[in-house]
Amino acid sequence: MKKTSIFLVMLMMLGVAFTACSDDDNDGDKYKGTYEEKIVEAHEYGEWSYFNFETGEVKKLAINKEEGAVTGLYTGLLKGSGMFADIISIDKQSMIINRISSDSVEIILSDLVMAMPGASAEPVPFTIKTRSKAIKEGNVWKLTGTATDNVVEDGKGGSIIYKLTIGGTIGVGKGEAVMLKCTLRPGAMPMDITADYKATVENNYVYSVNATEEAALDWDIAIHKYDIRTNGGLVKKLTTTDLDAVNTENLPVESEMVADELGSVMADMSNMQLGFVGFQEVKLNKELGGWVTAEPTGTMPPYTYKLNDNVFVVKIDGKVWKMKFMAYTYGGKTAAKFYYGEIK
């Protein structure tokens, strides 16, 4: 088969990148003058805003990118192995690897072309994807894939189910080797088609803030777009919507409060139109992160965000704070507006 150059043309539609926001206040100016009022701007994907309850100060740190991630955009040779050498042979095959969780990724092969021996029609390109465990072992990422079903239109009014599995290793540093094994089983074919994928690491990044700079900050909560985390704190969303109703007599017990857990936030959207988003792995507080909820629209924008009307209690460094979010945009940009006060 003649080698074919493949160019990525997929546009990833990410709901958080196309959202409609609201400036509606929950209770107007009911708490003005009684509680502290704050607006924490959190516009950019590539930064965190750090807030201190005691001082009311907000400071920002950029999310930096460093080489060494398993996720990224790859271009390499996809070549059928053994008896399948003539079925797949693409010298610039695009592969996208996106983070799903701390130890798993989604792998996308776009515009894949297979030429079946004896076929009279020109093969139709198709895009398929699968998932794989991704564990860092020394200087490589080790991928262990499981078969994933992909329903692909056959161009004749029907469809074929392709089972795809990808595993192997990806080097940590720039210029190191990508050595992956791909198995593909179309429809009811009794055996897998096998292929090797070879490339080099080029633009694969780990996203993080500078640990020394963050440690030097005196902060209680940090906000990134709609994501929130605490500085080792605990959080509980109450059933009440009234700040005045929360006092020392009705605080939640510590066992009911929620600590931060490892998650991820979108940190780099520069290649979104190519189907890749850079994620920062970071601890997040899911309880406090419920300050807004996504609601699908079924059209564009894909999601709108609704402000949560409940009071949140945050326990951190021996002090307990109550807060109520009032709005989640300001001047057309993402921001958290809230009233807060110490419970003592």
N, C-alpha and C positions, 0 to 999 in steps of 0.2 A: 504494500500500500504506500502511496506517496505520502511523505510526511506533511502534516498540515499545521499551520500556525493558528493558534487559538487565542482570541482576545476576549477578555471578560466584559460582558455587557449587562450584567444583572444589577438591578437597583434594589437595594434592601429597604423595604418600607418599615421603618421603626416608629412605633407609636409615640415614644417619648420625644422624637425629633420633630413631630408634627402635632402639637397639642394645642388645644384651645384653653385659655386660662381665664380666671375671674378675679376681679378686685372686690367682690362683695364681702362686706364685713359681717361677722356672725351676730354681734350685738351692738353695732354702731359704736357710740362713744360711752357706753354704760360704765366701762371700767377706767375711763380717762381720769387721771388725777388721783385715783385710788391705788392703782398698780403701775409698775414700770411698763412702758411701751417701747417696743423695739422692732425695727425692720432690718433683717439680715439678708443682704443681697447674695444671691447664689446663681448668678447668670451663666457662668461658663462651665462647660463640661470639664475643662482642664484645670480646675482649681477647687479648693475647699475653703469655706468661710468658718472661722472658729469664734465661738461666742462664750463670754464669761458672765455668768449670772451676777456675780458680786460687783464687778466693775462696769458691766454693760458694754465692754469693749469688744470690737470685732476685728479680727486680723485674718489675712488670707495667705494661703500657700498654694503654689502651683503644683500640679501633678506632673512629675517628670517622667520621661521614658528612657529606659536603658535596655541595651541588647540582652537577649537571653530567654525570651519567651517562646513557648511552643506555638502560641497563636500568631497569625500573620497572613500575609499574602505570598504565595509561592508560585514560581513558574519553573517547570522542569520537564524532563522526558518521561512520558508514560509509554512503556513498551511491553507488549504481550510477551509472556515467557513460554518456553517450550513449544508445544504444538500450536500455541495461540499467538506466535510472534507476528503473523501477518494480519491478525484481526484488529489489533490496536497498536498504533505507532504514531505518537504525537510528540513533536519535539518541543512545543511550547504549551504544555498543558497547564492551565490555571488551577490552583488549589487554594481554597480559603479555609482557614482554621479559626473558628470562633470559640471563645470560652463559654461553657455551660455552667460549670461549677468548679470548685477548687481542684478537682482531680479528673474532670472530664471535658471533652471538647466535641464540637460538631465540625465535620469535615465535608466540604462541598467541592465536587468536581464539576466544573461548568463546561458546556459545549463539548461534551465527550462525543467522539465519533468512533463507531465500530463498523468495519467493512467485513461482512460475512462472505466467505468464499462462494463464488458462483452467483452472487446477487446481481441482478440487472439494474436495479435502481440505485441512485446515489444515496448513501447513508444520511439519515437525518440526525443532526446534533441534538443532544439532550443533556440535561443537568440532573445529577443525582447527589445524594448526601447520606452520611452515616454518622454514628457517634463512636467515640473511642475513649477508654481510660487513658489518661496522660499523667505519668508519674516521672518526676525528675530523679534520675539515678546517675550520680557523678556528673559527667560533662555531656550527658545526653538526656533527652526526653524519651521515655519508652511508651509507645502507644500500643494498647491492646484492644482491638476492635471487636464488636459484635455485629452480626448480620442485621441490616436494616432494609425493610421493604420500601421500594420507590415505585410509584405508579407513573409510567411514562407513556404519553400518547405515541402511537406507532405511525401516525401520518396517514392512516387508512380508515380512520373513524373508530379504531379500537385502541387498546392499551396493552402494555406489557409490564409485568412486575419484575423489577430488577432487584435482586438481593446484593447489597454491597457490604464488604468488610474491608477495613484498612487497618494495618498495624505495622510496627517497625520502630525506627529511631530517627530522631531529629537532633542535631547538634545544638549546643547552647549558644556558641559564639558565632559572630558574623563570619561567613565564608566556610563554615563547617557543613558536613554532609547531611542531606535528607535521604534516608533509605527506607522506603515504605513498600510493603507488599499489599497488592490489591486483589481481591477475589470478587468476581462478578458472575451472578447466575441469572441469565434472562429467562423469564417464564418457567416452563416445565423442563428446561434443559437438564439432563441428568448429571452434569458435572459443572464445576466452576471454571470460568475463564480466569486465568491468572495473569497478572501484569506487575511489573516493577515500576516504581516512581522514584526518580533520582533528581535531586535539585541541590542548591546550596542555600544556606541561611543568609538572607539579605536584610529585610526590614521587619524583624520580629522583636517586639519590645515588651519589657516588663514595666508597668506603670506604678508609680508610688510617689509620695511626697518625701522630702528630705527628712529623715528620721531625727537628725540632730536639731533641725529647725523646729520641727513639731514638738519635740521634747522640751524646748525652751519656752514654748507658749504656755500661758496659764489659761486653760479653756475648759469648758464643761460640756458643750455640745458643738458639733460641727455639721454644716449643711452643704450639700452638693446637689444642685438642682432640686429634686424632690427627695433625695436621700438624706438620712440623718443618722449620726452615731453619737455616742457619749464617750467621755474620757473615763472609762471604767465604772460607769454608773448603772443604775437600775431604773426601769420605767414601768408605769402602770397607767393605762387609759381607764378613766373612771366612767361611770354611767351618767353622772351629772354633767350638765352643760354650763353650770354656774360657778364661776370662780369663788364667789362669796360663800358658797356652801361647803367648801373644803377647808378643814381645819385639823388640829391635832387629834380631835376626837374621832375622826372617821378616815384616817389614813389607811391605805392598804398595808397588809403585812408583807414583810420582805420576801417571803416565799412565793407570793403572788406576782412579784415584779419581774420584769424581763431584762436580762443582760444582753449585751451585744454579741452577735455571732458572725462568723465569717460569711461574707457575701461578695458581691462585685458591683461596680458602678461603671457606666460608660464614660471613659476618659478622653478618648481620641476619636473624633468623628470625621477626620480629614479624608478618609477613604471609604466613607459610607456608601457613596454611589458605586463603588466597586464591590460592595457586599461585605466589607470588613469594618468592624468596630473594635477599637482597643479598649479593654476592660482593666480596671484596677481592682485587684483583690484586696478587700479591706473589711474590717468588722463593721457591722451595721446594727442598728437597733430597730427590729421589725415592729415593735410596739409603737415607738415614737414615729417611725416611718409611716404609720397609718394616719398622719396628719392630713394627707390628701389621699383620695382613692381614685383609681383610673376607671373610667366608664366607657366601654366601646360604643362607637357611634354607628358602625356599619358603613361609613362613608369617609370622606376627608373633612377634617382631620380624623384619623382612626380613633383617637381617644379624647375625651374631655376629662378634666380633673375636678373632683368635688372636694371642697374643704370639709374636714371633720369638725364637728361642733362640740366634741367632748373636751373635758378638762384632762390634762395629763399631769401626773406626779413624777418628778425626777429626783431620785436620791443619789447624791454624789458628794464624796469627801465629807461624809458625816452630816451634811445639810440636806434639807428637803425643800424642793421648789415645786410650785404649781404653775402651770402655764396653759393658756388658751390661745389657739391660733385664730387670727381675725381675717387674714387674707393671704393669698399666695402668689400675687403678682404686684408689682409696683412700677409704674411708669412703663408698662408693657414688657417688663423683664421679670424673670423668675426671682421671687424673694419671699421670705417668710416674715409675716407681720404678726406679732403676738404680744399679749399682756402676760406679766409674770410677777411672782412675789414669793418670798421665803415663808415657809410655814414653821412657826416657832412659838 
